[in-house]
């Protein structure tokens, strides 16, 4: 019996010794490879950008779209060569590309990202590789000839567009807040989108980084420059916050390019004033420190008003668009059910086209393509029209199902009493169908409520877009996301309760 506990102690000792051995092995194991090590192991520097931003940064070749060109394409190749690897491009939305760094999908973001607090708070920034200014562009035949002309025009604020989440947009918004400019800043996902809106007469001007204005001068002859570039800023490469070795390697390469003349040669090839750039970059070595940390309460206190205003826009879009969608949907459903085939067939095609194409594409066509044939809608009207038309197809199918659920005898009885078919539909059939479709229509209203976020493609700033703008400018992504989610819940939850209540009432009605 004495040997049993001895064997037990021995087994415990061996177990502890095994654990200690494993811990010792883990302790002496080499540290996990950082991004610079992984770059050299795979033989590729993966960099992110947005082809939608266009030239001269990164854009598809006109003859072969599979080939990408741009001065930052060449700069990425130079950086990769300095690391002894090849450059590999990764496409993404401009304002979202830096997030791909944190996801591990790219190594650096290199696409005209400005040296601003929003990026410094969340990423390591390289030393600057380009110095830019902001150039105001207006219609050549328009009334604006200087910055001082940007005053009230015909009783309204002039609209000036800029790239979404860009320093140019920040510049416009800051001058509006300070009272130096009385304009309405408009954000666009692409630089040429803003220029096209000025050409179409929808916007009064656009503020672009001067390399963009120079590159597209020949493609937009209807636009002209106003004055010299204003303000000043710098482009930097973005990296993960802990990638100090990669930053040292990138900074060392950029310093070498500045001193050996290869960066000047790059800018001269792209007609970007290489000598002026070298003078602007010559004395830069380090970037400014990021701004101080803000607490959740400070972020909430500084931004709750503007988030509430954006929530009001979301509610307005929903309340105006949904009734229009229902009216159109009922008309389409009745036309398909009771109309002649010459009416029913086109209406069927209408429904299938709208249900088969995305809402964003439809909004883009209404806002950007219709002006090319002479039909121009303001941004808010285009957003309402797009939502109403898109959801009218779904409402048409819901109401068609409701109409089919009404017994045929109801129509026959109405006609036998001397009612006309339109009167019978209006007085007898539709009221019964309307009662049946209340739950699915309410659910569609909740879906439309959230789909208003897509309206940012036509420059309408609703709640999701305002969150995106504030999150990018403050770096408070999680905190503002919580506030935005709470606002959406406060607005949509009553609709969910109404949908459940209407379903219960309908079920009770059926039982009785």
MORA-V621347 format. One record per residue. N is the residue number from 0. RES is the residue in one letter. PHI is phi as a letter, one per 20 degrees, with the letter a starting at -180 (NA if undefined). PSI is psi in whole degrees, -180 to 180 (* if undefined). OMEGA is omega in whole degrees, 0 to 359 (none if undefined). Layout:
n=N res=RES phi=PHI psi=PSI omega=OMEGA
n=N res=RES phi=PHI psi=PSI omega=OMEGA
//
This chain:
n=0 res=X phi=NA psi=-29 omega=182
n=1 res=X phi=f psi=-28 omega=183
n=2 res=X phi=f psi=-21 omega=183
n=3 res=X phi=f psi=-52 omega=178
n=4 res=X phi=f psi=-32 omega=179
n=5 res=X phi=f psi=-44 omega=178
n=6 res=X phi=f psi=-35 omega=179
n=7 res=X phi=f psi=-46 omega=178
n=8 res=X phi=f psi=-40 omega=180
n=9 res=X phi=f psi=-41 omega=179
n=10 res=X phi=f psi=-41 omega=179
n=11 res=X phi=f psi=-41 omega=181
n=12 res=X phi=f psi=-44 omega=179
n=13 res=X phi=f psi=-39 omega=179
n=14 res=X phi=f psi=-44 omega=179
n=15 res=X phi=f psi=-39 omega=179
n=16 res=X phi=f psi=-39 omega=179
n=17 res=X phi=f psi=-45 omega=179
n=18 res=X phi=f psi=-41 omega=179
n=19 res=X phi=f psi=-39 omega=178
n=20 res=X phi=f psi=-43 omega=179
n=21 res=X phi=f psi=-42 omega=180
n=22 res=X phi=f psi=-39 omega=179
n=23 res=X phi=f psi=-39 omega=179
n=24 res=X phi=f psi=-44 omega=179
n=25 res=X phi=f psi=-35 omega=182
n=26 res=X phi=f psi=-34 omega=183
n=27 res=X phi=e psi=-1 omega=180
n=28 res=X phi=f psi=141 omega=181
n=29 res=X phi=f psi=150 omega=178
n=30 res=X phi=f psi=151 omega=180
n=31 res=X phi=g psi=144 omega=182
n=32 res=X phi=f psi=138 omega=177
n=33 res=X phi=e psi=-175 omega=186
n=34 res=X phi=f psi=-40 omega=180
n=35 res=X phi=f psi=-41 omega=177
n=36 res=X phi=f psi=-44 omega=181
n=37 res=X phi=f psi=-36 omega=177
n=38 res=X phi=g psi=-46 omega=182
n=39 res=X phi=f psi=-30 omega=178
n=40 res=X phi=f psi=-42 omega=181
n=41 res=X phi=e psi=-17 omega=179
n=42 res=X phi=m psi=20 omega=182
n=43 res=X phi=b psi=140 omega=169
n=44 res=X phi=d psi=109 omega=182
n=45 res=X phi=e psi=117 omega=181
n=46 res=X phi=d psi=148 omega=184
n=47 res=X phi=d psi=147 omega=177
n=48 res=X phi=a psi=-177 omega=182
n=49 res=X phi=c psi=114 omega=178
n=50 res=X phi=f psi=-24 omega=180
n=51 res=X phi=f psi=-23 omega=178
n=52 res=X phi=f psi=-29 omega=174
n=53 res=X phi=n psi=-167 omega=183
n=54 res=X phi=f psi=162 omega=1
n=55 res=X phi=e psi=16 omega=187
n=56 res=X phi=f psi=-71 omega=178
n=57 res=X phi=b psi=127 omega=184
n=58 res=X phi=b psi=155 omega=180
n=59 res=X phi=f psi=145 omega=178
n=60 res=X phi=f psi=140 omega=183
n=61 res=X phi=f psi=-38 omega=182
n=62 res=X phi=e psi=-35 omega=180
n=63 res=X phi=c psi=95 omega=184
n=64 res=X phi=f psi=-15 omega=178
n=65 res=X phi=f psi=-19 omega=179
n=66 res=X phi=e psi=131 omega=177
n=67 res=X phi=d psi=143 omega=181
n=68 res=X phi=c psi=172 omega=178
n=69 res=X phi=p psi=157 omega=182
n=70 res=X phi=f psi=-28 omega=177
n=71 res=X phi=f psi=-23 omega=173
n=72 res=X phi=f psi=-46 omega=179
n=73 res=X phi=f psi=-37 omega=179
n=74 res=X phi=f psi=-41 omega=178
n=75 res=X phi=f psi=-39 omega=178
n=76 res=X phi=f psi=-38 omega=177
n=77 res=X phi=f psi=-43 omega=179
n=78 res=X phi=f psi=-43 omega=180
n=79 res=X phi=f psi=-42 omega=180
n=80 res=X phi=f psi=-38 omega=179
n=81 res=X phi=f psi=-26 omega=177
n=82 res=X phi=e psi=-3 omega=179
n=83 res=X phi=m psi=25 omega=181
n=84 res=X phi=c psi=-178 omega=176
n=85 res=X phi=d psi=158 omega=179
n=86 res=X phi=e psi=138 omega=179
n=87 res=X phi=c psi=122 omega=184
n=88 res=X phi=e psi=141 omega=177
n=89 res=X phi=c psi=121 omega=182
n=90 res=X phi=e psi=144 omega=175
n=91 res=X phi=a psi=167 omega=174
n=92 res=X phi=f psi=137 omega=190
n=93 res=X phi=g psi=-48 omega=184
n=94 res=X phi=f psi=-16 omega=181
n=95 res=X phi=d psi=-14 omega=183
n=96 res=X phi=g psi=-44 omega=181
n=97 res=X phi=g psi=-29 omega=179
n=98 res=X phi=f psi=-23 omega=179
n=99 res=X phi=f psi=-21 omega=176
n=100 res=X phi=f psi=-48 omega=181
n=101 res=X phi=f psi=-26 omega=178
n=102 res=X phi=e psi=-8 omega=180
n=103 res=X phi=m psi=13 omega=182
n=104 res=X phi=e psi=-26 omega=177
n=105 res=X phi=c psi=163 omega=180
n=106 res=X phi=e psi=-42 omega=179
n=107 res=X phi=b psi=154 omega=172
n=108 res=X phi=d psi=127 omega=186
n=109 res=X phi=b psi=88 omega=183
n=110 res=X phi=a psi=56 omega=179
n=111 res=X phi=m psi=32 omega=178
n=112 res=X phi=f psi=124 omega=187
n=113 res=X phi=e psi=155 omega=176
n=114 res=X phi=f psi=88 omega=183
n=115 res=X phi=c psi=160 omega=181
n=116 res=X phi=g psi=-33 omega=183
n=117 res=X phi=f psi=-37 omega=179
n=118 res=X phi=e psi=-36 omega=182
n=119 res=X phi=f psi=-29 omega=180
n=120 res=X phi=f psi=-26 omega=190
n=121 res=X phi=d psi=-12 omega=184
n=122 res=X phi=b psi=160 omega=167
n=123 res=X phi=e psi=137 omega=181
n=124 res=X phi=d psi=135 omega=176
n=125 res=X phi=f psi=173 omega=169
n=126 res=X phi=f psi=152 omega=183
n=127 res=X phi=f psi=146 omega=176
n=128 res=X phi=d psi=-3 omega=178
n=129 res=X phi=b psi=139 omega=176
n=130 res=X phi=d psi=127 omega=185
n=131 res=X phi=c psi=165 omega=170
n=132 res=X phi=c psi=171 omega=180
n=133 res=X phi=e psi=128 omega=181
n=134 res=X phi=d psi=125 omega=177
n=135 res=X phi=e psi=128 omega=178
n=136 res=X phi=d psi=136 omega=179
n=137 res=X phi=c psi=172 omega=176
n=138 res=X phi=f psi=139 omega=182
n=139 res=X phi=f psi=-32 omega=181
n=140 res=X phi=e psi=15 omega=183
n=141 res=X phi=e psi=176 omega=184
n=142 res=X phi=e psi=-5 omega=185
n=143 res=X phi=e psi=121 omega=181
n=144 res=X phi=c psi=-7 omega=179
n=145 res=X phi=b psi=169 omega=178
n=146 res=X phi=f psi=-31 omega=180
n=147 res=X phi=f psi=-17 omega=177
n=148 res=X phi=f psi=-9 omega=179
n=149 res=X phi=f psi=65 omega=176
n=150 res=X phi=d psi=-172 omega=178
n=151 res=X phi=g psi=127 omega=179
n=152 res=X phi=d psi=115 omega=181
n=153 res=X phi=l psi=41 omega=177
n=154 res=X phi=m psi=10 omega=180
n=155 res=X phi=c psi=163 omega=177
n=156 res=X phi=e psi=132 omega=176
n=157 res=X phi=f psi=143 omega=178
n=158 res=X phi=e psi=127 omega=179
n=159 res=X phi=c psi=122 omega=183
n=160 res=X phi=e psi=158 omega=176
n=161 res=X phi=b psi=165 omega=180
n=162 res=X phi=f psi=138 omega=181
n=163 res=X phi=g psi=139 omega=176
n=164 res=X phi=m psi=21 omega=182
n=165 res=X phi=e psi=164 omega=176
n=166 res=X phi=f psi=-29 omega=177
n=167 res=X phi=f psi=-42 omega=177
n=168 res=X phi=f psi=-41 omega=176
n=169 res=X phi=g psi=-40 omega=180
n=170 res=X phi=f psi=-45 omega=179
n=171 res=X phi=f psi=-46 omega=182
n=172 res=X phi=f psi=-38 omega=179
n=173 res=X phi=f psi=-40 omega=179
n=174 res=X phi=f psi=-30 omega=175
n=175 res=X phi=f psi=-44 omega=180
n=176 res=X phi=f psi=-37 omega=182
n=177 res=X phi=e psi=-6 omega=179
n=178 res=X phi=n psi=7 omega=180
n=179 res=X phi=f psi=-24 omega=177
n=180 res=X phi=c psi=138 omega=175
n=181 res=X phi=d psi=77 omega=183
n=182 res=X phi=c psi=174 omega=173
n=183 res=X phi=d psi=105 omega=179
n=184 res=X phi=f psi=137 omega=180
n=185 res=X phi=c psi=135 omega=181
n=186 res=X phi=d psi=143 omega=180
n=187 res=X phi=c psi=150 omega=180
n=188 res=X phi=f psi=-20 omega=180
n=189 res=X phi=c psi=149 omega=182
n=190 res=X phi=f psi=-40 omega=181
n=191 res=X phi=f psi=-24 omega=175
n=192 res=X phi=g psi=-45 omega=180
n=193 res=X phi=f psi=-41 omega=179
n=194 res=X phi=f psi=-41 omega=179
n=195 res=X phi=f psi=-35 omega=180
n=196 res=X phi=f psi=-33 omega=176
n=197 res=X phi=f psi=-43 omega=178
n=198 res=X phi=f psi=-39 omega=181
n=199 res=X phi=f psi=-9 omega=180
n=200 res=X phi=n psi=6 omega=179
n=201 res=X phi=f psi=-35 omega=176
n=202 res=X phi=d psi=156 omega=181
n=203 res=X phi=e psi=-24 omega=180
n=204 res=X phi=a psi=172 omega=176
n=205 res=X phi=b psi=140 omega=179
n=206 res=X phi=d psi=119 omega=185
n=207 res=X phi=c psi=152 omega=169
n=208 res=X phi=f psi=141 omega=188
n=209 res=X phi=g psi=-31 omega=176
n=210 res=X phi=f psi=-33 omega=177
n=211 res=X phi=f psi=-44 omega=180
n=212 res=X phi=f psi=-39 omega=180
n=213 res=X phi=f psi=-44 omega=185
n=214 res=X phi=f psi=-40 omega=185
n=215 res=X phi=e psi=11 omega=183
n=216 res=X phi=g psi=-42 omega=182
n=217 res=X phi=f psi=-28 omega=181
n=218 res=X phi=f psi=-19 omega=180
n=219 res=X phi=c psi=69 omega=182
n=220 res=X phi=f psi=-18 omega=179
n=221 res=X phi=f psi=-8 omega=180
n=222 res=X phi=d psi=151 omega=176
n=223 res=X phi=c psi=157 omega=181
n=224 res=X phi=e psi=145 omega=176
n=225 res=X phi=d psi=109 omega=178
n=226 res=X phi=m psi=-166 omega=178
n=227 res=X phi=e psi=163 omega=175
n=228 res=X phi=g psi=142 omega=181
n=229 res=X phi=d psi=162 omega=179
n=230 res=X phi=l psi=-170 omega=179
n=231 res=X phi=a psi=147 omega=178
n=232 res=X phi=b psi=-180 omega=185
n=233 res=X phi=c psi=144 omega=173
n=234 res=X phi=e psi=140 omega=179
n=235 res=X phi=c psi=160 omega=171
n=236 res=X phi=e psi=142 omega=181
n=237 res=X phi=d psi=141 omega=179
n=238 res=X phi=c psi=167 omega=178
n=239 res=X phi=f psi=152 omega=186
n=240 res=X phi=f psi=-25 omega=183
n=241 res=X phi=d psi=5 omega=186
n=242 res=X phi=e psi=62 omega=182
n=243 res=X phi=f psi=-35 omega=180
n=244 res=X phi=f psi=-40 omega=178
n=245 res=X phi=f psi=-41 omega=178
n=246 res=X phi=f psi=-44 omega=179
n=247 res=X phi=f psi=-40 omega=181
n=248 res=X phi=f psi=-43 omega=180
n=249 res=X phi=f psi=-44 omega=179
n=250 res=X phi=f psi=-41 omega=179
n=251 res=X phi=f psi=-41 omega=179
n=252 res=X phi=f psi=-44 omega=180
n=253 res=X phi=f psi=-41 omega=176
n=254 res=X phi=f psi=-41 omega=179
n=255 res=X phi=f psi=-42 omega=180
n=256 res=X phi=f psi=-37 omega=180
n=257 res=X phi=f psi=-43 omega=187
n=258 res=X phi=e psi=-28 omega=181
n=259 res=X phi=e psi=0 omega=175
n=260 res=X phi=n psi=-3 omega=182
n=261 res=X phi=f psi=-32 omega=178
n=262 res=X phi=f psi=-40 omega=176
n=263 res=X phi=f psi=-43 omega=179
n=264 res=X phi=f psi=-38 omega=178
n=265 res=X phi=f psi=-48 omega=182
n=266 res=X phi=f psi=-32 omega=176
n=267 res=X phi=f psi=-36 omega=178
n=268 res=X phi=f psi=-31 omega=181
n=269 res=X phi=d psi=13 omega=177
n=270 res=X phi=l psi=46 omega=183
n=271 res=X phi=d psi=35 omega=172
n=272 res=X phi=l psi=65 omega=184
n=273 res=X phi=g psi=-43 omega=182
n=274 res=X phi=f psi=-43 omega=178
n=275 res=X phi=f psi=-37 omega=179
n=276 res=X phi=f psi=-41 omega=180
n=277 res=X phi=f psi=-36 omega=176
n=278 res=X phi=f psi=-38 omega=181
n=279 res=X phi=f psi=-32 omega=185
n=280 res=X phi=e psi=-12 omega=191
n=281 res=X phi=g psi=-36 omega=185
n=282 res=X phi=d psi=7 omega=182
n=283 res=X phi=e psi=131 omega=178
n=284 res=X phi=c psi=-41 omega=182
n=285 res=X phi=c psi=158 omega=179
n=286 res=X phi=e psi=161 omega=180
n=287 res=X phi=f psi=152 omega=179
n=288 res=X phi=f psi=154 omega=180
n=289 res=X phi=f psi=161 omega=180
n=290 res=X phi=f psi=165 omega=183
n=291 res=X phi=f psi=160 omega=181
n=292 res=X phi=f psi=143 omega=176
n=293 res=X phi=d psi=138 omega=177
n=294 res=X phi=f psi=168 omega=180
n=295 res=X phi=f psi=-42 omega=181
n=296 res=X phi=f psi=-38 omega=178
n=297 res=X phi=f psi=-42 omega=178
n=298 res=X phi=f psi=-44 omega=180
n=299 res=X phi=f psi=-44 omega=181
n=300 res=X phi=f psi=-35 omega=183
n=301 res=X phi=e psi=-20 omega=190
n=302 res=X phi=c psi=-5 omega=187
n=303 res=X phi=f psi=-35 omega=182
n=304 res=X phi=f psi=-46 omega=183
n=305 res=X phi=f psi=-31 omega=175
n=306 res=X phi=f psi=-38 omega=177
n=307 res=X phi=f psi=-40 omega=177
n=308 res=X phi=f psi=-42 omega=179
n=309 res=X phi=f psi=-36 omega=176
n=310 res=X phi=f psi=-36 omega=176
n=311 res=X phi=f psi=-38 omega=177
n=312 res=X phi=f psi=-39 omega=177
n=313 res=X phi=f psi=-45 omega=179
n=314 res=X phi=f psi=-43 omega=181
n=315 res=X phi=f psi=-46 omega=179
n=316 res=X phi=g psi=-41 omega=182
n=317 res=X phi=f psi=-46 omega=185
n=318 res=X phi=f psi=-28 omega=179
n=319 res=X phi=e psi=-40 omega=186
n=320 res=X phi=f psi=-40 omega=187
n=321 res=X phi=f psi=-45 omega=176
n=322 res=X phi=g psi=-39 omega=177
n=323 res=X phi=f psi=-41 omega=179
n=324 res=X phi=f psi=-39 omega=180
n=325 res=X phi=f psi=-44 omega=180
n=326 res=X phi=f psi=-47 omega=179
n=327 res=X phi=f psi=-42 omega=181
n=328 res=X phi=f psi=-42 omega=178
n=329 res=X phi=f psi=-42 omega=180
n=330 res=X phi=f psi=-44 omega=180
n=331 res=X phi=f psi=-42 omega=180
n=332 res=X phi=f psi=-44 omega=179
n=333 res=X phi=f psi=-39 omega=178
n=334 res=X phi=f psi=-39 omega=180
n=335 res=X phi=f psi=-34 omega=183
n=336 res=X phi=f psi=-41 omega=191
n=337 res=X phi=c psi=-5 omega=183
n=338 res=X phi=e psi=166 omega=175
n=339 res=X phi=f psi=155 omega=183
n=340 res=X phi=f psi=-27 omega=176
n=341 res=X phi=f psi=-22 omega=175
n=342 res=X phi=e psi=-42 omega=185
n=343 res=X phi=f psi=-41 omega=183
n=344 res=X phi=f psi=-49 omega=177
n=345 res=X phi=f psi=-35 omega=179
n=346 res=X phi=f psi=-35 omega=175
n=347 res=X phi=f psi=-43 omega=177
n=348 res=X phi=f psi=-40 omega=177
n=349 res=X phi=g psi=-48 omega=181
n=350 res=X phi=f psi=-45 omega=184
n=351 res=X phi=f psi=-38 omega=179
n=352 res=X phi=f psi=-45 omega=183
n=353 res=X phi=f psi=-37 omega=179
n=354 res=X phi=f psi=-21 omega=183
n=355 res=X phi=e psi=-3 omega=179
n=356 res=X phi=c psi=148 omega=184
n=357 res=X phi=f psi=152 omega=179
n=358 res=X phi=g psi=-40 omega=182
n=359 res=X phi=f psi=-42 omega=179
n=360 res=X phi=f psi=-40 omega=179
n=361 res=X phi=f psi=-43 omega=177
n=362 res=X phi=f psi=-42 omega=180
n=363 res=X phi=f psi=-42 omega=180
n=364 res=X phi=f psi=-42 omega=181
n=365 res=X phi=f psi=-43 omega=188
n=366 res=X phi=e psi=-39 omega=187
n=367 res=X phi=d psi=-31 omega=185
n=368 res=X phi=e psi=-37 omega=180
n=369 res=X phi=g psi=-37 omega=177
n=370 res=X phi=g psi=-24 omega=180
n=371 res=X phi=f psi=-18 omega=176
n=372 res=X phi=d psi=16 omega=173
n=373 res=X phi=n psi=4 omega=180
n=374 res=X phi=d psi=107 omega=185
n=375 res=X phi=d psi=128 omega=177
n=376 res=X phi=d psi=139 omega=172
n=377 res=X phi=f psi=161 omega=186
n=378 res=X phi=g psi=-46 omega=182
n=379 res=X phi=f psi=-43 omega=178
n=380 res=X phi=f psi=-38 omega=178
n=381 res=X phi=f psi=-39 omega=179
n=382 res=X phi=f psi=-45 omega=179
n=383 res=X phi=f psi=-44 omega=180
n=384 res=X phi=f psi=-43 omega=180
n=385 res=X phi=f psi=-46 omega=179
n=386 res=X phi=f psi=-45 omega=182
n=387 res=X phi=f psi=-45 omega=181
n=388 res=X phi=f psi=-44 omega=181
n=389 res=X phi=f psi=-49 omega=184
n=390 res=X phi=f psi=-17 omega=177
n=391 res=X phi=f psi=-32 omega=179
n=392 res=X phi=f psi=-42 omega=179
n=393 res=X phi=f psi=-39 omega=177
n=394 res=X phi=f psi=-36 omega=179
n=395 res=X phi=f psi=-42 omega=179
n=396 res=X phi=f psi=-38 omega=179
n=397 res=X phi=f psi=-46 omega=182
n=398 res=X phi=f psi=-31 omega=176
n=399 res=X phi=f psi=-40 omega=176
n=400 res=X phi=f psi=-39 omega=178
n=401 res=X phi=f psi=-40 omega=178
n=402 res=X phi=f psi=-39 omega=179
n=403 res=X phi=f psi=-25 omega=181
n=404 res=X phi=f psi=-17 omega=177
n=405 res=X phi=f psi=128 omega=182
n=406 res=X phi=g psi=142 omega=181
n=407 res=X phi=g psi=-31 omega=181
n=408 res=X phi=g psi=-25 omega=179
n=409 res=X phi=f psi=-45 omega=179
n=410 res=X phi=f psi=-44 omega=181
n=411 res=X phi=f psi=-40 omega=179
n=412 res=X phi=f psi=-41 omega=180
n=413 res=X phi=f psi=-42 omega=180
n=414 res=X phi=f psi=-36 omega=180
n=415 res=X phi=f psi=-23 omega=177
n=416 res=X phi=e psi=1 omega=177
n=417 res=X phi=n psi=5 omega=177
n=418 res=X phi=f psi=146 omega=172
n=419 res=X phi=f psi=161 omega=181
n=420 res=X phi=f psi=-47 omega=178
n=421 res=X phi=g psi=-40 omega=179
n=422 res=X phi=f psi=-39 omega=178
n=423 res=X phi=f psi=-40 omega=178
n=424 res=X phi=f psi=-44 omega=185
n=425 res=X phi=f psi=-42 omega=187
n=426 res=X phi=e psi=-28 omega=188
n=427 res=X phi=d psi=-52 omega=189
n=428 res=X phi=f psi=-51 omega=185
n=429 res=X phi=f psi=-44 omega=179
n=430 res=X phi=g psi=-39 omega=179
n=431 res=X phi=f psi=-40 omega=179
n=432 res=X phi=f psi=-39 omega=182
n=433 res=X phi=f psi=-41 omega=179
n=434 res=X phi=f psi=-36 omega=182
n=435 res=X phi=f psi=-37 omega=190
n=436 res=X phi=e psi=6 omega=181
n=437 res=X phi=g psi=-48 omega=181
n=438 res=X phi=f psi=-50 omega=181
n=439 res=X phi=f psi=-33 omega=177
n=440 res=X phi=f psi=-40 omega=177
n=441 res=X phi=f psi=-41 omega=177
n=442 res=X phi=f psi=-38 omega=176
n=443 res=X phi=f psi=-37 omega=178
n=444 res=X phi=f psi=-40 omega=177
n=445 res=X phi=f psi=-41 omega=179
n=446 res=X phi=f psi=-43 omega=178
n=447 res=X phi=f psi=-38 omega=180
n=448 res=X phi=g psi=-41 omega=180
n=449 res=X phi=e psi=-28 omega=179
n=450 res=X phi=f psi=-9 omega=175
n=451 res=X phi=f psi=-20 omega=179
n=452 res=X phi=f psi=-25 omega=180
n=453 res=X phi=f psi=-18 omega=184
n=454 res=X phi=f psi=-10 omega=176
n=455 res=X phi=f psi=-20 omega=179
n=456 res=X phi=f psi=-22 omega=177
n=457 res=X phi=d psi=26 omega=171
n=458 res=X phi=m psi=12 omega=174
n=459 res=X phi=e psi=125 omega=182
n=460 res=X phi=e psi=97 omega=174
n=461 res=X phi=d psi=-166 omega=191
n=462 res=X phi=f psi=-47 omega=181
n=463 res=X phi=f psi=-42 omega=179
n=464 res=X phi=f psi=-41 omega=179
n=465 res=X phi=f psi=-39 omega=175
n=466 res=X phi=g psi=-46 omega=181
n=467 res=X phi=g psi=-43 omega=180
n=468 res=X phi=f psi=-48 omega=182
n=469 res=X phi=f psi=-39 omega=180
n=470 res=X phi=f psi=-40 omega=180
n=471 res=X phi=f psi=-35 omega=184
n=472 res=X phi=e psi=-31 omega=182
n=473 res=X phi=d psi=-22 omega=185
n=474 res=X phi=n psi=-1 omega=181
n=475 res=X phi=e psi=66 omega=187
n=476 res=X phi=f psi=-49 omega=184
n=477 res=X phi=f psi=-45 omega=183
n=478 res=X phi=f psi=-47 omega=180
n=479 res=X phi=f psi=-30 omega=176
n=480 res=X phi=f psi=-39 omega=178
n=481 res=X phi=f psi=-47 omega=180
n=482 res=X phi=f psi=-44 omega=180
n=483 res=X phi=f psi=-42 omega=179
n=484 res=X phi=f psi=-40 omega=178
n=485 res=X phi=f psi=-42 omega=179
n=486 res=X phi=f psi=-43 omega=178
n=487 res=X phi=f psi=-41 omega=180
n=488 res=X phi=f psi=-42 omega=180
n=489 res=X phi=f psi=-31 omega=181
n=490 res=X phi=e psi=-33 omega=186
n=491 res=X phi=e psi=-24 omega=183
n=492 res=X phi=f psi=-41 omega=176
n=493 res=X phi=g psi=-35 omega=177
n=494 res=X phi=f psi=-38 omega=178
n=495 res=X phi=f psi=-42 omega=177
n=496 res=X phi=f psi=-40 omega=179
n=497 res=X phi=f psi=-40 omega=179
n=498 res=X phi=f psi=-43 omega=179
n=499 res=X phi=f psi=-41 omega=180
n=500 res=X phi=f psi=-43 omega=181
n=501 res=X phi=f psi=-36 omega=177
n=502 res=X phi=f psi=-41 omega=178
n=503 res=X phi=f psi=-44 omega=180
n=504 res=X phi=f psi=-40 omega=179
n=505 res=X phi=f psi=-41 omega=179
n=506 res=X phi=f psi=-41 omega=178
n=507 res=X phi=f psi=-40 omega=179
n=508 res=X phi=f psi=-39 omega=180
n=509 res=X phi=f psi=-39 omega=180
n=510 res=X phi=f psi=-39 omega=180
n=511 res=X phi=f psi=* omega=none
//
